Amino acid sequence: MQKYQKYYENYSAFAPFKFLMDSFFERSRTGKLSLLNRQKDYAALHTEPERFALHRTLNELVTRSQKEWASYDYGSGYFYQSCEQIGLRGLRATGLRVQHMDLLERVKGKTVLEIGCNSGFLSLAMAPVAKHVVGFDINPVLIEVAHKVADFLGITNADLSVVSFEDYQAAQASSGDEGAKFDVVLSFANHSTYDGNTEQSVDDFFRKCASLTKPGGTLIFESHPPEHEGDGLPGVVETIERYFDIHERKVLEYGTFLDTGRTFIVATLKASA
């Protein structure tokens, strides 16, 4: 937020108390958690000048995104995803997601596509073991965040770009990658969106996922939270089964209220798809 930017110019011992105090007056659960995350992250930066400089840059980008991106703020004023390597907490802990979905083992040595990668922290967490990771999001500032963090971590096998899923294959064609397919396609709560920016039907979405998956390749799916997915989940699963054979399905029970209760599916592309 703009009002916090001054605390990132020079380290302030008062700032963590300010973030904590503001959290007491924040009404939304996500907003409160974001302020508490900011408070903990900032407090740990007093002996980390390189990280402090990076956090300053990232906070500038978050502030810019709030000004320029007139859509749903998934991070509630801070970050939706965490990046443990740089001491940054998010509403959802990337490390826990990777662990509970066994992602490192599932993508090891493989080409990976992440649909709607947000700030790219999940893609960057997989990159060290994957052959190559491609991620994209429609928010250009979040992709700029991803590039800054990738540079800081020295990650070179992750291509993160600005594009919608509706336009992704056209973007492939214009870049000379038309027809490129992946060993693993990640669909993490992107078959529909809170912000209404998804213009395609659920069937269109998963048909496109299938078209981007190599023969014998894998779809890894995470649903929205139960309160958002509602009664529509059976229809979503039925649509997945038109194009993929499901061989693992479970309800995730870990992390915060934004993590627990989501349905997790691993499926293999049908030979007929």
C-alpha positions in Angstrom: 0.0 0.0 0.0 1.1 3.5 -0.7 1.0 4.5 3.0 3.5 1.9 3.8 6.0 2.8 1.1 7.9 5.2 3.4 8.9 2.3 5.7 10.8 0.6 2.8 13.0 3.6 2.1 15.0 3.0 5.3 14.4 0.3 7.9 12.2 1.5 10.7 11.9 -0.2 14.0 8.4 1.3 14.3 7.1 -0.2 11.1 6.3 -3.7 12.5 4.3 -2.2 15.3 2.4 0.0 12.7 1.5 -3.1 10.6 0.4 -5.0 13.7 -1.7 -2.1 15.0 -3.4 -1.7 11.6 -4.2 -5.4 11.5 -6.3 -4.9 14.6 -8.6 -2.5 12.7 -8.7 -4.6 9.5 -12.1 -6.2 9.1 -11.5 -8.8 6.4 -9.7 -12.1 7.3 -7.4 -11.9 4.2 -6.6 -8.2 4.9 -5.7 -9.0 8.5 -3.5 -11.9 7.5 -1.8 -9.9 4.8 -0.9 -7.2 7.4 0.4 -9.8 9.8 2.5 -11.3 7.0 3.9 -7.9 6.2 4.7 -7.3 9.8 6.6 -10.6 10.2 8.5 -10.2 6.9 9.5 -6.7 7.6 10.7 -7.4 11.2 13.1 -10.1 9.8 14.8 -7.7 7.3 16.7 -5.5 9.8 19.9 -7.6 9.3 19.3 -8.4 5.6 20.2 -5.4 3.5 20.0 -7.2 0.1 16.6 -8.7 0.9 15.4 -5.3 2.3 16.3 -3.7 -1.0 14.4 -6.5 -2.9 11.4 -6.1 -0.6 11.5 -2.3 -1.2 11.3 -3.0 -5.0 8.5 -5.6 -4.6 6.5 -3.3 -2.3 6.8 -0.5 -4.9 5.3 -3.0 -7.5 2.5 -4.0 -5.2 1.6 -0.4 -4.7 1.8 0.2 -8.4 -0.5 -2.8 -9.1 -3.1 -1.4 -6.7 -3.1 1.9 -8.7 -3.0 0.4 -12.2 -4.9 -2.9 -11.9 -8.6 -2.2 -11.3 -9.5 -5.8 -10.5 -9.7 -8.2 -7.6 -6.6 -8.0 -5.3 -5.8 -11.6 -4.5 -3.1 -10.5 -2.1 -5.3 -8.1 -0.1 -2.7 -5.4 -0.1 0.4 -7.7 0.0 1.1 -11.0 -1.6 -1.2 -14.0 -2.4 1.7 -16.4 -2.7 4.7 -16.8 -0.4 8.3 -17.0 -1.5 10.2 -18.6 1.4 13.6 -18.2 -0.4 13.4 -14.4 0.0 11.6 -14.3 3.4 8.2 -13.3 2.0 5.0 -14.6 3.3 1.7 -14.8 1.4 -1.9 -15.6 2.0 -1.0 -19.1 0.8 2.3 -20.7 1.7 4.1 -21.9 -1.4 6.3 -24.3 0.5 3.3 -26.1 2.1 1.5 -26.3 -1.3 4.5 -27.8 -2.9 4.8 -30.3 0.0 1.2 -31.4 0.3 0.8 -31.7 -3.5 4.2 -33.5 -3.8 4.9 -31.1 -6.7 8.7 -31.4 -6.8 8.5 -35.2 -7.4 5.7 -34.8 -9.9 7.5 -32.2 -12.1 11.1 -33.4 -11.7 12.8 -33.3 -15.1 9.6 -32.3 -16.9 8.3 -29.4 -18.8 5.6 -27.6 -16.9 2.9 -25.1 -17.7 1.3 -23.1 -14.9 -2.0 -21.3 -15.9 -2.5 -18.1 -14.1 0.7 -18.1 -12.1 0.0 -14.9 -10.1 3.5 -13.6 -9.0 5.1 -16.8 -10.2 6.4 -18.0 -6.8 5.0 -21.5 -7.3 6.6 -21.7 -10.8 9.9 -20.5 -9.3 9.7 -23.1 -6.5 9.4 -25.9 -9.1 12.0 -24.5 -11.5 15.1 -26.0 -9.7 13.9 -29.5 -10.3 11.9 -29.1 -13.5 13.3 -29.2 -17.0 11.5 -26.0 -17.9 8.6 -24.0 -16.5 6.3 -21.7 -18.4 3.8 -19.5 -16.5 1.6 -16.6 -17.3 -0.8 -14.2 -15.7 -2.9 -11.3 -17.0 -1.6 -8.9 -14.4 1.6 -7.3 -15.8 2.8 -6.0 -12.5 2.7 -9.5 -10.9 4.8 -10.8 -13.8 7.3 -8.0 -13.2 7.4 -9.2 -9.5 8.1 -12.7 -10.8 11.0 -11.5 -13.0 12.6 -9.5 -10.2 12.5 -12.5 -7.9 13.7 -14.9 -10.6 16.7 -12.6 -11.2 17.4 -12.4 -7.5 17.4 -16.2 -7.1 19.3 -16.8 -10.3 16.6 -18.9 -11.9 16.9 -19.1 -15.7 14.6 -22.0 -16.7 11.3 -20.3 -16.0 9.6 -18.2 -18.7 6.9 -16.0 -17.1 4.8 -13.7 -19.3 1.7 -11.5 -19.5 -1.2 -13.2 -21.4 -4.7 -14.6 -20.7 -5.4 -18.3 -21.1 -7.9 -17.3 -23.8 -5.1 -15.8 -25.9 -2.2 -18.1 -24.8 -2.2 -20.3 -28.0 -2.2 -17.2 -30.2 0.7 -15.9 -28.2 2.5 -19.2 -28.7 2.0 -18.9 -32.5 3.4 -15.3 -32.5 6.5 -16.3 -30.6 7.2 -19.3 -32.8 6.1 -21.9 -30.2 2.8 -22.8 -31.9 1.8 -26.3 -30.9 4.1 -26.6 -27.9 2.9 -29.1 -25.4 3.9 -29.9 -21.8 4.5 -32.9 -19.7 2.6 -31.3 -16.8 -0.2 -28.7 -16.9 -1.1 -27.0 -13.6 -4.7 -25.7 -13.2 -4.8 -24.2 -9.7 -8.2 -22.6 -9.1 -8.2 -21.0 -12.6 -11.0 -22.8 -14.3 -13.1 -19.9 -13.1 -12.1 -16.7 -11.3 -13.2 -14.4 -8.5 -12.5 -11.3 -10.7 -14.7 -12.4 -13.6 -11.7 -12.2 -16.1 -12.2 -15.7 -17.3 -14.2 -15.5 -20.5 -14.3 -19.1 -21.5 -16.5 -22.0 -20.3 -15.2 -24.7 -18.0 -15.4 -27.1 -21.0 -13.4 -24.7 -23.1 -10.8 -24.4 -20.3 -10.1 -28.1 -19.9 -10.3 -28.8 -23.6 -7.5 -26.3 -24.0 -5.6 -27.8 -21.1 -5.8 -31.2 -23.0 -4.6 -29.6 -26.2 -1.5 -28.3 -24.3 -0.7 -31.6 -22.7 1.7 -34.1 -24.3 0.4 -37.7 -24.9 0.5 -39.5 -21.6 1.0 -36.1 -19.8 -0.5 -35.0 -16.6 -3.0 -32.4 -15.4 -2.7 -31.3 -11.8 -5.8 -29.6 -10.6 -6.7 -27.6 -7.4 -10.2 -26.4 -6.8 -11.4 -23.1 -5.3 -12.2 -23.2 -1.6 -15.5 -25.1 -0.9 -17.4 -21.9 -0.2 -16.5 -20.5 -3.7 -16.7 -23.8 -5.7 -20.0 -24.6 -4.1 -22.2 -27.1 -5.8 -20.4 -26.7 -9.1 -17.5 -29.0 -8.2 -19.1 -32.3 -9.5 -19.6 -30.7 -12.8 -16.0 -29.5 -13.0 -14.8 -33.0 -12.2 -17.1 -34.4 -14.8 -15.6 -32.0 -17.4 -12.1 -33.0 -16.4 -13.0 -36.6 -17.0 -14.0 -35.8 -20.6 -10.3 -35.2 -21.4 -8.3 -36.8 -18.6 -8.3 -40.1 -16.6 -8.3 -39.2 -12.9 -6.0 -41.5 -10.9 -5.7 -39.5 -7.7 -8.2 -37.3 -5.9 -8.2 -36.0 -2.3 -9.3 -33.1 -0.2 -6.4 -31.0 1.0 -6.2 -30.4 4.8 -3.4 -28.0 5.7 -2.4 -24.4 6.0 -4.8 -21.5 6.4 -8.6 -21.1 5.7 -7.6 -20.4 2.1 -5.9 -23.8 1.7 -8.0 -26.3 3.6 -10.9 -28.1 2.0 -9.8 -27.7 -1.6 -10.1 -30.7 -3.9 -6.8 -31.9 -5.5 -6.8 -34.1 -8.6 -4.0 -35.7 -10.6 -5.1 -37.0 -14.1 -3.5 -38.3 -17.2 -4.5 -37.2 -20.7 -6.9 -39.6 -22.4 -5.5 -41.3 -25.5 -8.5 -40.1 -27.4 -8.2 -36.5 -26.4 
